[in-house]
Amino acid sequence: MHDDIVLDQIRGDAIAEAWPFMAPWFASACRRVPTHLTPELILYRATTKQSDLWAVYAKARPLPLLAAAATCLRDGPDGKVCTIETIAGQGVTKWGRQVLAEFETLARNNGVVEIEIDGRLGWQRYLSDYAVTRVVLGKKL
């Protein structure tokens, strides 16, 4: 990842402090995509350790956030799968590939064999190296 963009996992004890900066991005994502997720459910899942929250920001200027993401792990037929349940922000062309590469590296280093991304079908144009699997975009690692 470039030194100017940071992907930061939000620790459980920091969720309450980070949430006000993340909630608007999650609200935007939930409005744009037909999903069962709501900002309230994303927060609940994070605080009950069912999912993880991630912040994307410029190192030189942490606020406002460039993006926010929520991920979860599940067992798949070939091993662990990391699903990026939602990711929303502005200027995806500036940080998107860097953030996905960092997610992929973290996943590989932690025994994950596949990353999936839930979201709008428009992501498929941007993520041409991911293939449609069910209703999400997936990429074998």
N, C-alpha and C positions, 0 to 999 in steps of 0.2 A: 504494500500500500504506500502511496506517496506520503512523504512526511507531512504534507499540509492537510490531509484528510485522516480523521481518526474514527475507527469503529470501536465502540466502547460498550462492553457488557455492563448492564446496571446491576450492581450487587443488591441482594434482597433488602439490606438495611438502608439503601439509598433510593428505593423505588418511590417513596412518598415525596422525596425532594425533587426527583427527576420528572415525576408524572406530569406536573403542570406544563412542562415544556414539550412533552411527548403527546399528551392527550389531543391537541388540535390536529396533529398529523394522523393519528389513529381515527379520529372522527371523520376526517376527510376521506381516508381510505375506505372506511365502512360505508360511507355514503355513495362512493363511486362504484363499488363492486357488490354484486349480490352475494351476501355472506351471512352466516349465522353470528359472526362476531360483531360485538359492539365495543366501544371504548371501555365500558364498565366490565364486560366479560374479559377483555384483554387484561385489564388491571387485576381482576379477581384471579385469573389463571396465573399471572406473574406473582402475586402475593402468596398464592398457595403452592408455589413451586411446580406448577404444571407446565409453565413456559418461561422463557427468558426474554427480557427486554434489552434492546440495543439502541444506542444513540450514535448518530453520524454527525460529525461536526468538523469545522475547520480548526486546526490546532491553534492558529493565531487568534481565533475568535470563536470560542465554544458556543456562545449564544448569539443569535438564535440557532437552534439545531438545523442542520441541513435535511435530516431525515430521522425517522424512528422505525424500528422493526420489532416484531415479536416472532420468536421461533419456538419449536418444540421438537422433541425426539420421540421416535416410536420404533418398534421393531418391524422390519420388513422381511420379506422372504430370504434376502441375501445378507441381512445385517441391519445395523442401525440406519435410520433415515432421519435427516434433519429437514423439517418443513419450515420454510419462512412463511408463516401464516399471513403476515401482512408487513408491507414495507411501503412507506409513503414519505415523500419529501419534495423538495424543489431542486431543479438543476441536476436531474439524474444523469445526464450526459457527462457531468463533471465528476461525479462520485460513484455512479452505479457499478461500473465494471470493477473499480478498485474494491468496493465493498463486497461484491460477490466473490471476487478472488480471495479476499480475506476470509469470508465465510467458508469457502471451499478448503482453504488451507487449515483453518481451525477444525473443520469437520474431519478431514483426512487424518490430522494429528490426534484426533480423539476417537478413531475407529469407525467413523461414519462412512458408509459406502455410497450414499446417494443424498442429494439435496433436491428438495421440491420447493416450488414457489407457487403459493396460491395468489391469484390476482386476476387482473383484467387480461383478456386475450391480447390486448395491445402490447403486453410485455413480450409476446411471442416474436414480434418484429424486432424488438430490441435484443432479445436473447435467442438469436438464431442457433446457437450451439446447444440449446435446451430443446427437448422434444416434448410434445403433448402426451401426457400420461394421465388418463382419466380426465379430470377437469382442471388439473394443475399443470404447470410447466415443471419438468424434471430433468435433471442432468446426472448421469452416472459419473461418479468420481473414480 
